[in-house]
Amino acid sequence: MKEEENSTDPNVSTEPAVEEYVVRRRKKKRGVRQANLDTLPQVDKVYELKGKKRFCDACGEELKIIGKHLAHRKIKCKPMEFYCENFYVQVVKSERSKCYFWAASSAKEFNQHNIAYFFYAASRGGEVIPQIIGPDYRGCLMCDGHSAYQQERLPNGTLEACLIHIARKFKEIVKIGKGAKILQHSKAAEAATKLGEIFHTEHDLSYTTGEEKAAQRRLCLKPLLDEFYRFIGEIRHPIGKLRVAINYALNQKERVYQIFEHGELPLDNNHDEN
């Protein structure tokens, strides 16, 4: 080996460069991935609670840290060396019996980056929504029928409803009478079938931009959605769960029809829930 190769430059770091790899695995049995990660050397990182998060919203007293929660794990690689980083968030003692993780994500289409965002809050109330996306949000927000999603919370935004949530309430009625042939040909089953046709037609649309997709939807999907609402509107004196399903669909109608104005909106928010 040459002498100059053995010499060290004090300005040059000898630390090996750290490279990150996205590891994609085929679906395996439950617990296999965790077992594989457990065999690697572990490096823990703890995100400390700072500022207002350390104090109770109700009484203002400082909260006591009662432990930590493993948020996620990431495999990292040094040259010829793998190790696992565990990311923890501190868990504090709260006066509330329940706290919640809110989830938000970008739509799968027409985005350069897929984003998933989780927000930890002590409430399921509407006051949390502006904290997540900002009170001046001017885009579209797909959501279910939870009462927290009110237009007053996002006066400049556009709320849109998930068709899967609407269809689910009709499908649940059919599942109640599994094996009963009368429910397989009921009004609820027919309503669910009409919504299913909308999803099948959406799959066959041809477009390159959000504007083209909205135009294709107006041409091909709108007659189907109009027919669905005409059908449930003509059901006389619905009772029980069928009445609940119809009222839910009617209450979400204005938001559902936003898909014909905003082609970037999906038909459902399953991507976010998954």
VENMO-V666274 format. One record per residue. RES is the residue in one letter. OMEGA is omega in whole degrees, 0 to 359 (999 if undefined). D_CENTER is the distance of its C-alpha to the mean C-alpha in whole Angstrom. Layout:
res:RES omega:OMEGA d_center:D_CENTER
res:RES omega:OMEGA d_center:D_CENTER
This chain:
res:M omega:182 d_center:57
res:K omega:184 d_center:58
res:E omega:183 d_center:58
res:E omega:179 d_center:56
res:E omega:180 d_center:53
res:N omega:183 d_center:54
res:S omega:181 d_center:54
res:T omega:177 d_center:51
res:D omega:182 d_center:50
res:P omega:181 d_center:49
res:N omega:182 d_center:47
res:V omega:182 d_center:45
res:S omega:177 d_center:42
res:T omega:179 d_center:43
res:E omega:178 d_center:39
res:P omega:180 d_center:37
res:A omega:179 d_center:34
res:V omega:178 d_center:31
res:E omega:177 d_center:29
res:E omega:179 d_center:25
res:Y omega:172 d_center:24
res:V omega:184 d_center:21
res:V omega:177 d_center:21
res:R omega:182 d_center:20
res:R omega:172 d_center:22
res:R omega:182 d_center:22
res:K omega:181 d_center:21
res:K omega:179 d_center:23
res:K omega:181 d_center:24
res:R omega:177 d_center:22
res:G omega:182 d_center:23
res:V omega:181 d_center:25
res:R omega:180 d_center:23
res:Q omega:179 d_center:23
res:A omega:179 d_center:27
res:N omega:180 d_center:27
res:L omega:182 d_center:26
res:D omega:181 d_center:28
res:T omega:182 d_center:31
res:L omega:171 d_center:30
res:P omega:187 d_center:32
res:Q omega:173 d_center:29
res:V omega:183 d_center:29
res:D omega:173 d_center:27
res:K omega:182 d_center:25
res:V omega:174 d_center:25
res:Y omega:182 d_center:23
res:E omega:175 d_center:25
res:L omega:183 d_center:24
res:K omega:174 d_center:26
res:G omega:186 d_center:27
res:K omega:182 d_center:26
res:K omega:181 d_center:24
res:R omega:184 d_center:27
res:F omega:181 d_center:28
res:C omega:179 d_center:27
res:D omega:185 d_center:26
res:A omega:186 d_center:29
res:C omega:178 d_center:32
res:G omega:180 d_center:31
res:E omega:180 d_center:33
res:E omega:182 d_center:32
res:L omega:178 d_center:29
res:K omega:178 d_center:30
res:I omega:184 d_center:28
res:I omega:179 d_center:28
res:G omega:178 d_center:27
res:K omega:184 d_center:24
res:H omega:179 d_center:21
res:L omega:183 d_center:20
res:A omega:177 d_center:17
res:H omega:181 d_center:17
res:R omega:183 d_center:20
res:K omega:176 d_center:21
res:I omega:175 d_center:24
res:K omega:186 d_center:26
res:C omega:164 d_center:30
res:K omega:177 d_center:33
res:P omega:177 d_center:36
res:M omega:181 d_center:37
res:E omega:174 d_center:34
res:F omega:172 d_center:31
res:Y omega:185 d_center:29
res:C omega:176 d_center:26
res:E omega:178 d_center:25
res:N omega:183 d_center:23
res:F omega:183 d_center:21
res:Y omega:170 d_center:21
res:V omega:181 d_center:20
res:Q omega:178 d_center:23
res:V omega:183 d_center:23
res:V omega:177 d_center:25
res:K omega:183 d_center:27
res:S omega:177 d_center:26
res:E omega:181 d_center:27
res:R omega:180 d_center:24
res:S omega:180 d_center:24
res:K omega:169 d_center:20
res:C omega:191 d_center:18
res:Y omega:168 d_center:14
res:F omega:173 d_center:11
res:W omega:180 d_center:8
res:A omega:176 d_center:5
res:A omega:179 d_center:5
res:S omega:176 d_center:5
res:S omega:176 d_center:8
res:A omega:184 d_center:9
res:K omega:183 d_center:11
res:E omega:172 d_center:14
res:F omega:176 d_center:17
res:N omega:177 d_center:15
res:Q omega:183 d_center:18
res:H omega:173 d_center:15
res:N omega:185 d_center:11
res:I omega:171 d_center:10
res:A omega:186 d_center:7
res:Y omega:179 d_center:8
res:F omega:184 d_center:9
res:F omega:183 d_center:11
res:Y omega:182 d_center:14
res:A omega:180 d_center:16
res:A omega:185 d_center:19
res:S omega:171 d_center:18
res:R omega:183 d_center:15
res:G omega:183 d_center:17
res:G omega:181 d_center:17
res:E omega:181 d_center:19
res:V omega:187 d_center:16
res:I omega:177 d_center:14
res:P omega:177 d_center:17
res:Q omega:183 d_center:16
res:I omega:186 d_center:13
res:I omega:177 d_center:14
res:G omega:182 d_center:17
res:P omega:182 d_center:20
res:D omega:180 d_center:21
res:Y omega:185 d_center:18
res:R omega:180 d_center:19
res:G omega:180 d_center:16
res:C omega:179 d_center:14
res:L omega:175 d_center:11
res:M omega:183 d_center:10
res:C omega:175 d_center:9
res:D omega:185 d_center:11
res:G omega:179 d_center:15
res:H omega:186 d_center:14
res:S omega:180 d_center:17
res:A omega:183 d_center:16
res:Y omega:180 d_center:15
res:Q omega:182 d_center:18
res:Q omega:181 d_center:20
res:E omega:180 d_center:22
res:R omega:180 d_center:19
res:L omega:186 d_center:19
res:P omega:181 d_center:22
res:N omega:182 d_center:21
res:G omega:179 d_center:18
res:T omega:179 d_center:17
res:L omega:180 d_center:15
res:E omega:186 d_center:14
res:A omega:181 d_center:14
res:C omega:180 d_center:12
res:L omega:178 d_center:15
res:I omega:178 d_center:13
res:H omega:178 d_center:13
res:I omega:181 d_center:17
res:A omega:184 d_center:18
res:R omega:182 d_center:17
res:K omega:176 d_center:20
res:F omega:180 d_center:22
res:K omega:180 d_center:22
res:E omega:178 d_center:22
res:I omega:180 d_center:25
res:V omega:181 d_center:27
res:K omega:180 d_center:25
res:I omega:181 d_center:27
res:G omega:180 d_center:31
res:K omega:183 d_center:30
res:G omega:178 d_center:33
res:A omega:186 d_center:35
res:K omega:183 d_center:36
res:I omega:180 d_center:36
res:L omega:178 d_center:32
res:Q omega:178 d_center:31
res:H omega:183 d_center:33
res:S omega:176 d_center:32
res:K omega:180 d_center:31
res:A omega:179 d_center:27
res:A omega:180 d_center:27
res:E omega:178 d_center:29
res:A omega:179 d_center:26
res:A omega:178 d_center:23
res:T omega:180 d_center:25
res:K omega:177 d_center:25
res:L omega:178 d_center:22
res:G omega:178 d_center:22
res:E omega:179 d_center:24
res:I omega:180 d_center:22
res:F omega:179 d_center:19
res:H omega:180 d_center:22
res:T omega:178 d_center:24
res:E omega:183 d_center:21
res:H omega:185 d_center:21
res:D omega:180 d_center:24
res:L omega:179 d_center:24
res:S omega:184 d_center:26
res:Y omega:176 d_center:25
res:T omega:181 d_center:24
res:T omega:177 d_center:23
res:G omega:179 d_center:21
res:E omega:178 d_center:24
res:E omega:180 d_center:25
res:K omega:178 d_center:22
res:A omega:178 d_center:22
res:A omega:178 d_center:26
res:Q omega:178 d_center:26
res:R omega:179 d_center:23
res:R omega:181 d_center:26
res:L omega:190 d_center:29
res:C omega:185 d_center:27
res:L omega:186 d_center:24
res:K omega:177 d_center:26
res:P omega:180 d_center:29
res:L omega:180 d_center:27
res:L omega:175 d_center:24
res:D omega:180 d_center:28
res:E omega:178 d_center:29
res:F omega:182 d_center:26
res:Y omega:174 d_center:27
res:R omega:183 d_center:31
res:F omega:183 d_center:31
res:I omega:179 d_center:29
res:G omega:181 d_center:31
res:E omega:176 d_center:34
res:I omega:186 d_center:33
res:R omega:174 d_center:36
res:H omega:176 d_center:36
res:P omega:181 d_center:32
res:I omega:173 d_center:32
res:G omega:184 d_center:30
res:K omega:177 d_center:26
res:L omega:177 d_center:27
res:R omega:178 d_center:28
res:V omega:181 d_center:25
res:A omega:180 d_center:23
res:I omega:180 d_center:25
res:N omega:178 d_center:25
res:Y omega:181 d_center:21
res:A omega:180 d_center:21
res:L omega:179 d_center:24
res:N omega:182 d_center:22
res:Q omega:189 d_center:19
res:K omega:182 d_center:21
res:E omega:180 d_center:22
res:R omega:180 d_center:18
res:V omega:185 d_center:18
res:Y omega:176 d_center:21
res:Q omega:180 d_center:19
res:I omega:180 d_center:18
res:F omega:176 d_center:22
res:E omega:184 d_center:22
res:H omega:183 d_center:19
res:G omega:180 d_center:19
res:E omega:179 d_center:16
res:L omega:173 d_center:14
res:P omega:178 d_center:12
res:L omega:183 d_center:13
res:D omega:179 d_center:10
res:N omega:177 d_center:7
res:N omega:179 d_center:7
res:H omega:180 d_center:6
res:D omega:182 d_center:2
res:E omega:178 d_center:4
res:N omega:999 d_center:6
